[in-house]
């Protein structure tokens, strides 16, 4: 199951380069890939790219 995040291409590039988080263009995220071990990291990274981009 995928969810559309609304992130733009620049934000997706930053996620890839800075955090090694890969979302499918145009900003789709695979929700089953989130788990208790990574959700804090992923959400903090998304918050960072949306505040700085």
PDBQT receptor file of N, H, CA, C and O in Angstrom, charges set to zero:
ATOM      1  N   UNK A   1       0.841  -1.162   0.000  1.00  0.00    +0.000 N 
ATOM      2  CA  UNK A   1       0.000   0.000   0.000  1.00  0.00    +0.000 C 
ATOM      3  C   UNK A   1       0.896   1.237   0.000  1.00  0.00    +0.000 C 
ATOM      4  O   UNK A   1       1.838   1.344   0.785  1.00  0.00    +0.000 OA
ATOM      5  N   UNK A   2       0.582   2.154  -0.886  1.00  0.00    +0.000 N 
ATOM      6  H   UNK A   2      -0.183   2.067  -1.523  1.00  0.00    +0.000 HD
ATOM      7  CA  UNK A   2       1.342   3.386  -0.998  1.00  0.00    +0.000 C 
ATOM      8  C   UNK A   2       0.482   4.564  -0.569  1.00  0.00    +0.000 C 
ATOM      9  O   UNK A   2      -0.746   4.523  -0.643  1.00  0.00    +0.000 OA
ATOM     10  N   UNK A   3       1.154   5.607  -0.121  1.00  0.00    +0.000 N 
ATOM     11  H   UNK A   3       2.151   5.640  -0.061  1.00  0.00    +0.000 HD
ATOM     12  CA  UNK A   3       0.482   6.850   0.233  1.00  0.00    +0.000 C 
ATOM     13  C   UNK A   3       1.214   7.991  -0.456  1.00  0.00    +0.000 C 
ATOM     14  O   UNK A   3       2.443   8.003  -0.512  1.00  0.00    +0.000 OA
ATOM     15  N   UNK A   4       0.465   8.938  -0.974  1.00  0.00    +0.000 N 
ATOM     16  H   UNK A   4      -0.533   8.928  -0.928  1.00  0.00    +0.000 HD
ATOM     17  CA  UNK A   4       1.057  10.107  -1.615  1.00  0.00    +0.000 C 
ATOM     18  C   UNK A   4       1.431  11.124  -0.543  1.00  0.00    +0.000 C 
ATOM     19  O   UNK A   4       0.588  11.515   0.265  1.00  0.00    +0.000 OA
ATOM     20  N   UNK A   5       2.703  11.558  -0.532  1.00  0.00    +0.000 N 
ATOM     21  H   UNK A   5       3.387  11.241  -1.188  1.00  0.00    +0.000 HD
ATOM     22  CA  UNK A   5       3.188  12.466   0.508  1.00  0.00    +0.000 C 
ATOM     23  C   UNK A   5       3.062  13.936   0.143  1.00  0.00    +0.000 C 
ATOM     24  O   UNK A   5       2.998  14.787   1.030  1.00  0.00    +0.000 OA
ATOM     25  N   UNK A   6       3.026  14.247  -1.143  1.00  0.00    +0.000 N 
ATOM     26  H   UNK A   6       3.078  13.556  -1.864  1.00  0.00    +0.000 HD
ATOM     27  CA  UNK A   6       2.997  15.641  -1.559  1.00  0.00    +0.000 C 
ATOM     28  C   UNK A   6       4.376  16.282  -1.634  1.00  0.00    +0.000 C 
ATOM     29  O   UNK A   6       4.488  17.479  -1.896  1.00  0.00    +0.000 OA
ATOM     30  N   UNK A   7       5.422  15.502  -1.407  1.00  0.00    +0.000 N 
ATOM     31  H   UNK A   7       5.331  14.529  -1.194  1.00  0.00    +0.000 HD
ATOM     32  CA  UNK A   7       6.779  16.043  -1.477  1.00  0.00    +0.000 C 
ATOM     33  C   UNK A   7       7.156  16.294  -2.934  1.00  0.00    +0.000 C 
ATOM     34  O   UNK A   7       6.781  15.534  -3.827  1.00  0.00    +0.000 OA
ATOM     35  N   UNK A   8       7.907  17.378  -3.155  1.00  0.00    +0.000 N 
ATOM     36  H   UNK A   8       8.211  17.995  -2.428  1.00  0.00    +0.000 HD
ATOM     37  CA  UNK A   8       8.333  17.689  -4.516  1.00  0.00    +0.000 C 
ATOM     38  C   UNK A   8       9.656  16.992  -4.831  1.00  0.00    +0.000 C 
ATOM     39  O   UNK A   8      10.246  16.348  -3.963  1.00  0.00    +0.000 OA
ATOM     40  N   UNK A   9      10.117  17.122  -6.067  1.00  0.00    +0.000 N 
ATOM     41  H   UNK A   9       9.638  17.646  -6.772  1.00  0.00    +0.000 HD
ATOM     42  CA  UNK A   9      11.321  16.413  -6.509  1.00  0.00    +0.000 C 
ATOM     43  C   UNK A   9      12.559  16.843  -5.728  1.00  0.00    +0.000 C 
ATOM     44  O   UNK A   9      13.409  16.006  -5.424  1.00  0.00    +0.000 OA
ATOM     45  N   UNK A  10      12.679  18.120  -5.400  1.00  0.00    +0.000 N 
ATOM     46  H   UNK A  10      11.989  18.800  -5.647  1.00  0.00    +0.000 HD
ATOM     47  CA  UNK A  10      13.831  18.593  -4.616  1.00  0.00    +0.000 C 
ATOM     48  C   UNK A  10      13.830  17.961  -3.224  1.00  0.00    +0.000 C 
ATOM     49  O   UNK A  10      14.882  17.570  -2.717  1.00  0.00    +0.000 OA
ATOM     50  N   UNK A  11      12.675  17.862  -2.618  1.00  0.00    +0.000 N 
ATOM     51  H   UNK A  11      11.820  18.179  -3.029  1.00  0.00    +0.000 HD
ATOM     52  CA  UNK A  11      12.570  17.243  -1.296  1.00  0.00    +0.000 C 
ATOM     53  C   UNK A  11      12.896  15.749  -1.365  1.00  0.00    +0.000 C 
ATOM     54  O   UNK A  11      13.541  15.214  -0.464  1.00  0.00    +0.000 OA
ATOM     55  N   UNK A  12      12.454  15.080  -2.426  1.00  0.00    +0.000 N 
ATOM     56  H   UNK A  12      11.930  15.516  -3.158  1.00  0.00    +0.000 HD
ATOM     57  CA  UNK A  12      12.770  13.665  -2.596  1.00  0.00    +0.000 C 
ATOM     58  C   UNK A  12      14.272  13.461  -2.762  1.00  0.00    +0.000 C 
ATOM     59  O   UNK A  12      14.837  12.519  -2.207  1.00  0.00    +0.000 OA
ATOM     60  N   UNK A  13      14.919  14.343  -3.525  1.00  0.00    +0.000 N 
ATOM     61  H   UNK A  13      14.460  15.108  -3.975  1.00  0.00    +0.000 HD
ATOM     62  CA  UNK A  13      16.375  14.262  -3.699  1.00  0.00    +0.000 C 
ATOM     63  C   UNK A  13      17.096  14.435  -2.372  1.00  0.00    +0.000 C 
ATOM     64  O   UNK A  13      18.058  13.722  -2.088  1.00  0.00    +0.000 OA
ATOM     65  N   UNK A  14      16.636  15.378  -1.558  1.00  0.00    +0.000 N 
ATOM     66  H   UNK A  14      15.854  15.958  -1.789  1.00  0.00    +0.000 HD
ATOM     67  CA  UNK A  14      17.258  15.607  -0.253  1.00  0.00    +0.000 C 
ATOM     68  C   UNK A  14      17.087  14.388   0.645  1.00  0.00    +0.000 C 
ATOM     69  O   UNK A  14      18.022  14.000   1.346  1.00  0.00    +0.000 OA
ATOM     70  N   UNK A  15      15.911  13.787   0.630  1.00  0.00    +0.000 N 
ATOM     71  H   UNK A  15      15.152  14.103   0.061  1.00  0.00    +0.000 HD
ATOM     72  CA  UNK A  15      15.698  12.566   1.419  1.00  0.00    +0.000 C 
ATOM     73  C   UNK A  15      16.669  11.470   0.994  1.00  0.00    +0.000 C 
ATOM     74  O   UNK A  15      17.221  10.758   1.834  1.00  0.00    +0.000 OA
ATOM     75  N   UNK A  16      16.872  11.339  -0.316  1.00  0.00    +0.000 N 
ATOM     76  H   UNK A  16      16.424  11.917  -0.998  1.00  0.00    +0.000 HD
ATOM     77  CA  UNK A  16      17.789  10.309  -0.818  1.00  0.00    +0.000 C 
ATOM     78  C   UNK A  16      19.226  10.602  -0.407  1.00  0.00    +0.000 C 
ATOM     79  O   UNK A  16      19.924   9.730   0.110  1.00  0.00    +0.000 OA
ATOM     80  N   UNK A  17      19.660  11.831  -0.640  1.00  0.00    +0.000 N 
ATOM     81  H   UNK A  17      19.093  12.540  -1.060  1.00  0.00    +0.000 HD
ATOM     82  CA  UNK A  17      21.063  12.184  -0.420  1.00  0.00    +0.000 C 
ATOM     83  C   UNK A  17      21.424  12.290   1.052  1.00  0.00    +0.000 C 
ATOM     84  O   UNK A  17      22.472  11.799   1.473  1.00  0.00    +0.000 OA
ATOM     85  N   UNK A  18      20.577  12.916   1.823  1.00  0.00    +0.000 N 
ATOM     86  H   UNK A  18      19.726  13.315   1.481  1.00  0.00    +0.000 HD
ATOM     87  CA  UNK A  18      20.902  13.186   3.220  1.00  0.00    +0.000 C 
ATOM     88  C   UNK A  18      20.539  12.035   4.155  1.00  0.00    +0.000 C 
ATOM     89  O   UNK A  18      21.227  11.795   5.147  1.00  0.00    +0.000 OA
ATOM     90  N   UNK A  19      19.459  11.327   3.837  1.00  0.00    +0.000 N 
ATOM     91  H   UNK A  19      18.900  11.522   3.032  1.00  0.00    +0.000 HD
ATOM     92  CA  UNK A  19      18.934  10.331   4.777  1.00  0.00    +0.000 C 
ATOM     93  C   UNK A  19      18.852   8.908   4.222  1.00  0.00    +0.000 C 
ATOM     94  O   UNK A  19      18.479   7.986   4.948  1.00  0.00    +0.000 OA
ATOM     95  N   UNK A  20      19.192   8.718   2.956  1.00  0.00    +0.000 N 
ATOM     96  H   UNK A  20      19.495   9.466   2.366  1.00  0.00    +0.000 HD
ATOM     97  CA  UNK A  20      19.080   7.404   2.302  1.00  0.00    +0.000 C 
ATOM     98  C   UNK A  20      17.660   6.846   2.392  1.00  0.00    +0.000 C 
ATOM     99  O   UNK A  20      17.457   5.649   2.594  1.00  0.00    +0.000 OA
ATOM    100  N   UNK A  21      16.685   7.742   2.237  1.00  0.00    +0.000 N 
ATOM    101  H   UNK A  21      16.851   8.715   2.073  1.00  0.00    +0.000 HD
ATOM    102  CA  UNK A  21      15.273   7.357   2.202  1.00  0.00    +0.000 C 
ATOM    103  C   UNK A  21      14.802   7.544   0.764  1.00  0.00    +0.000 C 
ATOM    104  O   UNK A  21      14.904   8.636   0.205  1.00  0.00    +0.000 OA
ATOM    105  N   UNK A  22      14.293   6.483   0.180  1.00  0.00    +0.000 N 
ATOM    106  H   UNK A  22      14.211   5.596   0.634  1.00  0.00    +0.000 HD
ATOM    107  CA  UNK A  22      13.917   6.488  -1.229  1.00  0.00    +0.000 C 
ATOM    108  C   UNK A  22      12.409   6.343  -1.364  1.00  0.00    +0.000 C 
ATOM    109  O   UNK A  22      11.834   5.309  -1.021  1.00  0.00    +0.000 OA
ATOM    110  N   UNK A  23      11.778   7.400  -1.871  1.00  0.00    +0.000 N 
ATOM    111  H   UNK A  23      12.245   8.240  -2.149  1.00  0.00    +0.000 HD
ATOM    112  CA  UNK A  23      10.356   7.369  -2.170  1.00  0.00    +0.000 C 
ATOM    113  C   UNK A  23      10.199   7.362  -3.678  1.00  0.00    +0.000 C 
ATOM    114  O   UNK A  23      11.045   7.893  -4.398  1.00  0.00    +0.000 OA
ATOM    115  N   UNK A  24       9.130   6.768  -4.153  1.00  0.00    +0.000 N 
ATOM    116  H   UNK A  24       8.443   6.337  -3.568  1.00  0.00    +0.000 HD
ATOM    117  CA  UNK A  24       8.854   6.708  -5.574  1.00  0.00    +0.000 C 
ATOM    118  C   UNK A  24       8.290   8.053  -6.013  1.00  0.00    +0.000 C 
ATOM    119  O   UNK A  24       7.426   8.619  -5.344  1.00  0.00    +0.000 OA
ATOM    120  N   UNK A  25       8.787   8.567  -7.151  1.00  0.00    +0.000 N 
ATOM    121  H   UNK A  25       9.490   8.107  -7.694  1.00  0.00    +0.000 HD
ATOM    122  CA  UNK A  25       8.212   9.797  -7.699  1.00  0.00    +0.000 C 
ATOM    123  C   UNK A  25       6.789   9.503  -8.120  1.00  0.00    +0.000 C 
ATOM    124  O   UNK A  25       6.538   8.417  -8.643  1.00  0.00    +0.000 OA
ATOM    125  N   UNK A  26       5.869  10.377  -7.929  1.00  0.00    +0.000 N 
ATOM    126  H   UNK A  26       6.072  11.259  -7.503  1.00  0.00    +0.000 HD
ATOM    127  CA  UNK A  26       5.983  11.726  -7.380  1.00  0.00    +0.000 C 
ATOM    128  C   UNK A  26       5.712  11.791  -5.879  1.00  0.00    +0.000 C 
ATOM    129  O   UNK A  26       4.746  12.431  -5.465  1.00  0.00    +0.000 OA
ATOM    130  N   UNK A  27       6.506  11.170  -5.084  1.00  0.00    +0.000 N 
ATOM    131  H   UNK A  27       7.291  10.649  -5.420  1.00  0.00    +0.000 HD
ATOM    132  CA  UNK A  27       6.374  11.273  -3.635  1.00  0.00    +0.000 C 
ATOM    133  C   UNK A  27       5.528  10.202  -2.983  1.00  0.00    +0.000 C 
ATOM    134  O   UNK A  27       4.945  10.430  -1.923  1.00  0.00    +0.000 OA
ATOM    135  N   UNK A  28       5.453   9.034  -3.603  1.00  0.00    +0.000 N 
ATOM    136  H   UNK A  28       5.927   8.849  -4.464  1.00  0.00    +0.000 HD
ATOM    137  CA  UNK A  28       4.689   7.938  -2.997  1.00  0.00    +0.000 C 
ATOM    138  C   UNK A  28       5.565   7.184  -2.005  1.00  0.00    +0.000 C 
ATOM    139  O   UNK A  28       6.739   6.921  -2.263  1.00  0.00    +0.000 OA
ATOM    140  N   UNK A  29       4.968   6.842  -0.862  1.00  0.00    +0.000 N 
ATOM    141  H   UNK A  29       4.014   7.055  -0.653  1.00  0.00    +0.000 HD
ATOM    142  CA  UNK A  29       5.676   6.128   0.197  1.00  0.00    +0.000 C 
ATOM    143  C   UNK A  29       5.008   4.776   0.432  1.00  0.00    +0.000 C 
ATOM    144  O   UNK A  29       3.783   4.674   0.482  1.00  0.00    +0.000 OA
ATOM    145  N   UNK A  30       5.829   3.749   0.575  1.00  0.00    +0.000 N 
ATOM    146  H   UNK A  30       6.824   3.832   0.535  1.00  0.00    +0.000 HD
ATOM    147  CA  UNK A  30       5.334   2.409   0.877  1.00  0.00    +0.000 C 
ATOM    148  C   UNK A  30       5.099   2.308   2.387  1.00  0.00    +0.000 C 
ATOM    149  O   UNK A  30       6.049   2.190   3.160  1.00  0.00    +0.000 OA
ATOM    150  N   UNK A  31       3.857   2.354   2.794  1.00  0.00    +0.000 N 
ATOM    151  H   UNK A  31       3.085   2.449   2.166  1.00  0.00    +0.000 HD
ATOM    152  CA  UNK A  31       3.525   2.355   4.222  1.00  0.00    +0.000 C 
ATOM    153  C   UNK A  31       3.925   1.076   4.958  1.00  0.00    +0.000 C 
ATOM    154  O   UNK A  31       4.334   1.171   6.115  1.00  0.00    +0.000 OA
ATOM    155  N   UNK A  32       3.831  -0.115   4.358  1.00  0.00    +0.000 N 
ATOM    156  H   UNK A  32       3.498  -0.192   3.418  1.00  0.00    +0.000 HD
ATOM    157  CA  UNK A  32       4.268  -1.308   5.086  1.00  0.00    +0.000 C 
ATOM    158  C   UNK A  32       5.766  -1.305   5.407  1.00  0.00    +0.000 C 
ATOM    159  O   UNK A  32       6.219  -2.094   6.236  1.00  0.00    +0.000 OA
ATOM    160  N   UNK A  33       6.536  -0.429   4.762  1.00  0.00    +0.000 N 
ATOM    161  H   UNK A  33       6.168   0.212   4.089  1.00  0.00    +0.000 HD
ATOM    162  CA  UNK A  33       7.959  -0.325   5.069  1.00  0.00    +0.000 C 
ATOM    163  C   UNK A  33       8.249   0.396   6.373  1.00  0.00    +0.000 C 
ATOM    164  O   UNK A  33       9.373   0.351   6.874  1.00  0.00    +0.000 OA
ATOM    165  N   UNK A  34       7.248   1.056   6.924  1.00  0.00    +0.000 N 
ATOM    166  H   UNK A  34       6.335   1.093   6.518  1.00  0.00    +0.000 HD
ATOM    167  CA  UNK A  34       7.426   1.740   8.210  1.00  0.00    +0.000 C 
ATOM    168  C   UNK A  34       7.224   0.746   9.351  1.00  0.00    +0.000 C 
ATOM    169  O   UNK A  34       6.338  -0.106   9.300  1.00  0.00    +0.000 OA
ATOM    170  N   UNK A  35       8.051   0.870  10.370  1.00  0.00    +0.000 N 
ATOM    171  H   UNK A  35       8.771   1.563  10.412  1.00  0.00    +0.000 HD
ATOM    172  CA  UNK A  35       7.934  -0.007  11.533  1.00  0.00    +0.000 C 
ATOM    173  C   UNK A  35       8.451   0.735  12.766  1.00  0.00    +0.000 C 
ATOM    174  O   UNK A  35       9.008   1.824  12.627  1.00  0.00    +0.000 OA
ATOM    175  N   UNK A  36       8.285   0.186  13.946  1.00  0.00    +0.000 N 
ATOM    176  H   UNK A  36       7.833  -0.698  14.059  1.00  0.00    +0.000 HD
ATOM    177  CA  UNK A  36       8.732   0.878  15.164  1.00  0.00    +0.000 C 
ATOM    178  C   UNK A  36      10.226   1.212  15.171  1.00  0.00    +0.000 C 
ATOM    179  O   UNK A  36      10.654   2.122  15.880  1.00  0.00    +0.000 OA
ATOM    180  N   UNK A  37      11.018   0.480  14.384  1.00  0.00    +0.000 N 
ATOM    181  H   UNK A  37      10.670  -0.260  13.808  1.00  0.00    +0.000 HD
ATOM    182  CA  UNK A  37      12.451   0.732  14.364  1.00  0.00    +0.000 C 
ATOM    183  C   UNK A  37      12.884   1.868  13.461  1.00  0.00    +0.000 C 
ATOM    184  O   UNK A  37      14.008   2.354  13.580  1.00  0.00    +0.000 OA
ATOM    185  N   UNK A  38      11.997   2.310  12.542  1.00  0.00    +0.000 N 
ATOM    186  H   UNK A  38      11.083   1.916  12.446  1.00  0.00    +0.000 HD
ATOM    187  CA  UNK A  38      12.413   3.365  11.624  1.00  0.00    +0.000 C 
ATOM    188  C   UNK A  38      11.460   4.551  11.517  1.00  0.00    +0.000 C 
ATOM    189  O   UNK A  38      11.793   5.550  10.880  1.00  0.00    +0.000 OA
ATOM    190  N   UNK A  39      10.300   4.460  12.121  1.00  0.00    +0.000 N 
ATOM    191  H   UNK A  39      10.029   3.648  12.638  1.00  0.00    +0.000 HD
ATOM    192  CA  UNK A  39       9.304   5.512  11.908  1.00  0.00    +0.000 C 
ATOM    193  C   UNK A  39       9.760   6.869  12.455  1.00  0.00    +0.000 C 
ATOM    194  O   UNK A  39       9.471   7.901  11.848  1.00  0.00    +0.000 OA
ATOM    195  N   UNK A  40      10.456   6.885  13.572  1.00  0.00    +0.000 N 
ATOM    196  H   UNK A  40      10.690   6.047  14.065  1.00  0.00    +0.000 HD
ATOM    197  CA  UNK A  40      10.938   8.164  14.110  1.00  0.00    +0.000 C 
ATOM    198  C   UNK A  40      11.966   8.797  13.174  1.00  0.00    +0.000 C 
ATOM    199  O   UNK A  40      11.945  10.007  12.953  1.00  0.00    +0.000 OA
ATOM    200  N   UNK A  41      12.867   7.977  12.625  1.00  0.00    +0.000 N 
ATOM    201  H   UNK A  41      12.884   6.994  12.805  1.00  0.00    +0.000 HD
ATOM    202  CA  UNK A  41      13.885   8.461  11.694  1.00  0.00    +0.000 C 
ATOM    203  C   UNK A  41      13.233   9.022  10.430  1.00  0.00    +0.000 C 
ATOM    204  O   UNK A  41      13.592  10.107   9.974  1.00  0.00    +0.000 OA
ATOM    205  N   UNK A  42      12.288   8.291   9.873  1.00  0.00    +0.000 N 
ATOM    206  H   UNK A  42      11.996   7.410  10.244  1.00  0.00    +0.000 HD
ATOM    207  CA  UNK A  42      11.628   8.702   8.635  1.00  0.00    +0.000 C 
ATOM    208  C   UNK A  42      10.816   9.977   8.843  1.00  0.00    +0.000 C 
ATOM    209  O   UNK A  42      10.893  10.898   8.030  1.00  0.00    +0.000 OA
ATOM    210  N   UNK A  43      10.055  10.037   9.904  1.00  0.00    +0.000 N 
ATOM    211  H   UNK A  43       9.992   9.289  10.564  1.00  0.00    +0.000 HD
ATOM    212  CA  UNK A  43       9.239  11.235  10.130  1.00  0.00    +0.000 C 
ATOM    213  C   UNK A  43      10.104  12.455  10.423  1.00  0.00    +0.000 C 
ATOM    214  O   UNK A  43       9.769  13.557   9.989  1.00  0.00    +0.000 OA
ATOM    215  N   UNK A  44      11.203  12.286  11.144  1.00  0.00    +0.000 N 
ATOM    216  H   UNK A  44      11.475  11.391  11.496  1.00  0.00    +0.000 HD
ATOM    217  CA  UNK A  44      12.109  13.411  11.404  1.00  0.00    +0.000 C 
ATOM    218  C   UNK A  44      12.744  13.893  10.102  1.00  0.00    +0.000 C 
ATOM    219  O   UNK A  44      12.910  15.096   9.905  1.00  0.00    +0.000 OA
ATOM    220  N   UNK A  45      13.095  12.976   9.221  1.00  0.00    +0.000 N 
ATOM    221  H   UNK A  45      12.960  11.998   9.381  1.00  0.00    +0.000 HD
ATOM    222  CA  UNK A  45      13.689  13.347   7.937  1.00  0.00    +0.000 C 
ATOM    223  C   UNK A  45      12.685  14.097   7.070  1.00  0.00    +0.000 C 
ATOM    224  O   UNK A  45      13.032  15.105   6.454  1.00  0.00    +0.000 OA
ATOM    225  N   UNK A  46      11.453  13.621   7.018  1.00  0.00    +0.000 N 
ATOM    226  H   UNK A  46      11.171  12.803   7.519  1.00  0.00    +0.000 HD
ATOM    227  CA  UNK A  46      10.423  14.306   6.230  1.00  0.00    +0.000 C 
ATOM    228  C   UNK A  46      10.156  15.688   6.803  1.00  0.00    +0.000 C 
ATOM    229  O   UNK A  46      10.011  16.654   6.054  1.00  0.00    +0.000 OA
ATOM    230  N   UNK A  47      10.093  15.788   8.100  1.00  0.00    +0.000 N 
ATOM    231  H   UNK A  47      10.211  15.003   8.709  1.00  0.00    +0.000 HD
ATOM    232  CA  UNK A  47       9.900  17.091   8.734  1.00  0.00    +0.000 C 
ATOM    233  C   UNK A  47      11.034  18.035   8.363  1.00  0.00    +0.000 C 
ATOM    234  O   UNK A  47      10.791  19.203   8.058  1.00  0.00    +0.000 OA
ATOM    235  N   UNK A  48      12.263  17.547   8.386  1.00  0.00    +0.000 N 
ATOM    236  H   UNK A  48      12.461  16.598   8.634  1.00  0.00    +0.000 HD
ATOM    237  CA  UNK A  48      13.412  18.379   8.039  1.00  0.00    +0.000 C 
ATOM    238  C   UNK A  48      13.330  18.886   6.604  1.00  0.00    +0.000 C 
ATOM    239  O   UNK A  48      13.522  20.078   6.361  1.00  0.00    +0.000 OA
ATOM    240  N   UNK A  49      13.049  17.999   5.649  1.00  0.00    +0.000 N 
ATOM    241  H   UNK A  49      12.894  17.031   5.847  1.00  0.00    +0.000 HD
ATOM    242  CA  UNK A  49      13.035  18.451   4.256  1.00  0.00    +0.000 C 
ATOM    243  C   UNK A  49      11.852  19.361   3.954  1.00  0.00    +0.000 C 
ATOM    244  O   UNK A  49      11.934  20.186   3.044  1.00  0.00    +0.000 OA
ATOM    245  N   UNK A  50      10.769  19.233   4.686  1.00  0.00    +0.000 N 
ATOM    246  H   UNK A  50      10.702  18.563   5.425  1.00  0.00    +0.000 HD
ATOM    247  CA  UNK A  50       9.637  20.130   4.437  1.00  0.00    +0.000 C 
ATOM    248  C   UNK A  50       9.845  21.493   5.080  1.00  0.00    +0.000 C 
ATOM    249  O   UNK A  50       9.255  22.481   4.641  1.00  0.00    +0.000 OA
ATOM    250  N   UNK A  51      10.658  21.557   6.092  1.00  0.00    +0.000 N 
ATOM    251  H   UNK A  51      11.137  20.754   6.448  1.00  0.00    +0.000 HD
ATOM    252  CA  UNK A  51      10.937  22.849   6.735  1.00  0.00    +0.000 C 
ATOM    253  C   UNK A  51      12.072  23.604   6.067  1.00  0.00    +0.000 C 
ATOM    254  O   UNK A  51      12.116  24.833   6.134  1.00  0.00    +0.000 OA
ATOM    255  N   UNK A  52      12.996  22.889   5.420  1.00  0.00    +0.000 N 
ATOM    256  H   UNK A  52      12.960  21.892   5.365  1.00  0.00    +0.000 HD
ATOM    257  CA  UNK A  52      14.165  23.548   4.849  1.00  0.00    +0.000 C 
ATOM    258  C   UNK A  52      14.101  23.702   3.344  1.00  0.00    +0.000 C 
ATOM    259  O   UNK A  52      14.896  24.452   2.776  1.00  0.00    +0.000 OA
ATOM    260  N   UNK A  53      13.190  23.023   2.683  1.00  0.00    +0.000 N 
ATOM    261  H   UNK A  53      12.545  22.414   3.144  1.00  0.00    +0.000 HD
ATOM    262  CA  UNK A  53      13.146  23.081   1.213  1.00  0.00    +0.000 C 
ATOM    263  C   UNK A  53      12.253  24.196   0.723  1.00  0.00    +0.000 C 
ATOM    264  O   UNK A  53      12.105  24.383  -0.485  1.00  0.00    +0.000 OA
TER     265      UNK A  53
